[in-house]
Amino acid sequence: MLYDTRTSRRFFDSDYDEEIGTALSWSPDSGTLAIGKRDLHLVDLRRPIDRSRWRELDTIQRIPDPAAPGNTGTLGICDIQDLAYSPDGRSLAVATETHLVLYDVPGGATRWARVLVLGTAVTFAGTGNWIACTGMGEARILDAGTGESLSEFDIGPVTVTAVARSSDDRLLATGDGNGFVTVWDTGTGSRLCELKALPAHAGFPDITALAFLDES
């Protein structure tokens, strides 16, 4: 659901079924909303068709399998878990259950793709130079231009469920399915501290979102 905060009016595109919407990301200029589930939809919020439907800029059908050169098929039931626009708005990082893929937007050309086991979260550096992503037992920092791994953080036998960077890109925070938050130095890859954010008796202690306070 999308609401206009000035009028409290709800905007909803009736062409979308209820399966869509596991991941959202705004473009840096706030003019485009990326919506992901199985497919990736880019919706233009500056040119509404009417009060209940938005003009769709582009639809990227599923995720091509990067393991098969020339393959035009899809990864089947591979769901999109998280999305992140680059700071310049020209590319979109997509974390799925099996891959991290960087697309040109709009258009949908694949820049690169990397295998990611149980991918859950992704974020761009403020400079746009690197991308941080999380998966089963790990977090990685990859070169945004090439997709090559720059740093890897071993977190252990647990699904890493959230990631965030500090405003100066020097720190990376990861949250996991056991309720722990770990802070890392992005330059050295060293673990700076580990915090127990949720008690074990919380039932479902997954960390679902993280954010740094910008005191600059």
N, C-alpha and C positions, 0 to 999 in steps of 0.2 A: 504494500500500500504506500502511496505517496500523498502527503498532505501539503496544502498551501498554509503556512503558519500565519499568514495575515488574515485569512478568511476561515481557517479550519476546514476548508473544503477538501474532500478526499478525491484524489485523482487515481484512476485505475484503468488500465488498458484491457478491455474485455477480450481482446484477441489472445491474451496470454492465459494459459491454463494455470492451475494452482500448483503445478509441479515446479514452476519457475521461481527463483528467488532465494537460493541458498547463499549467494554471494553478491555484494554490491560494491561499486566504486564510482566516485564522482571524478570527472575530469578536472584538472586544475582550475579551469575557468568556470566550473560549475554548470557548463552548458550541456554536458552529455552525461548520462547515467549508464554505466555498464551493469547488466544484470546477467547472472549466470546460474545455471542448473546443469542441464545436459548440453544445451547450446548456449552461446554467448550473444546477447542482444545489446546493441548500442542505441540508446533512445535519446533523441534531440529534445531537450526541455526548453529550448528557446523559441520553437515554432510549433506550438500546440495545434492539433487539428480541431479539437473542440475541448470541452471541459473534462471529458472522460477518456480521451485517447491522445497519444503523443506520436509524432512522426518518428518512425524507426529509421535510423541512419544505415544500419548494417546488421546483418545476422551472420555470425560465423558458425557454420553447422558442425557441431561436435568438435572433437580434437583429432586432427590427422595423426596417425601412428608414426612417430619419428623413428621407430625401430625398423620400419620397412621402407627403404628408399623408393620413392615413386608411388607409394601406396596412397590411393585416394579414398580409402575406407575410413572407418572411425574406430575409436577404442570402445565401442559398444556402450556399456552402462557406466562409463567413467564419468563421475559427477565432478563439477567444478566446486572446489572448496573455498577458494579465496581469490580476490582480484586486486590489482594495484596498478594505477596509472603511473607512468613516468612523470617527473616534474614538468617536462615540456609538453605533456599530453599527446605525444606522438606514438607511444607504444603502451601496451597493456600486458602485464605479467599475470598469468593464469596458473594457479596451483590446482591440480586435479589429484585424484586418488593414486595416480601412477606417474604423472609427469609435471614438470614445470615448463610452461611454454611462453615465449615472448612473441607477441603479435604486433605488427604495424596496425595502427587504427587512424581513421576508418580504412577498410579495405580487407583486412584479415590475413595479409601475407605473413607467414611464419618466419621469424628471424632465426630462432633456434629453439630446441627442445632438449630437456635433460630428464633422465629417469629420476623419479622421486617416489619413494615408498611411503604410501599413506600420507601424501601431502596434505597439509592443513592450513598453512598461513603463509603470506608473502608480503613484503614491503620493499619499497625503493629507498635508496639513500637520498638524502636531500639534494645532493649534487647530481643524482641520476647516474652515477658511475657504477654502482653495484646494486644487487638485489639480494635480500635475505629471505630464505624460505625455511620451512620446517617440515619434518616428516617423522617417521618412526625412529625414535631414539637419537635424532640428530637435528642440527640446524646447520645451514650452509650460507656462505656469502659467495655470490657468483658475479663475474664481470658482466655488466649489463650489455656490453657490446658483443661479446663472444659466447657467453654462457659458461665459460671456463670457471672452475672452482678456485676461489681465492683463499678461503678459510673453511674449515669444518669443525664443528663443535660436537663432541661426543657427550650425550646426555644420559645414556643408559637405556635399559629395556623398558621404555615407556613412550607413548605417543606424545609428541610435542605439539601442543594445541594452539599456541599463540606466539606472536613475535611483534616487537616494537623497537624502534631506534630512537636514540636521543636526537635533539635538534642539531647538534654539531656532528652527528654520525660517529661519534667516538665510542658509544655504548650500544649494546644490543641486549634486549631482555627477551627471554623465552619463558613460556609457561607450559606446564605439562599436565598429564592426566592424573597425576598424584597430588596436585595442589601446590607444587613448588614453582617458584619464580627464580630464574638464574640470570645474573647480569654478567655480561662478557665485554672484554675489551676488543673492539673490532680490529685494532691495529696489530695486536699481539696474539689474539685468540685465547687469551688467558681468562680463567673464571675468576671474577672479582668477588662475588658473593652469591649465596643461595638463601632464599627466604621461603619459609613455610607459610603460604598465603591462606590456605584453607586446611582445617583440621581433618584428620582421617574419617571422623564420624560424620562429616558433612554429607555423606551419601554419595554424591557425584561431584568429586572435588576438581573436575577439569577447570583449568584456567581458560576462559573463552575469549578474553580481550585484555590488552595491556596498553598503557600509554605513559610516556614520560611527561613530567611537568616542565615546561619551558620557562625558565626564570631569567632569560636574557632580556 
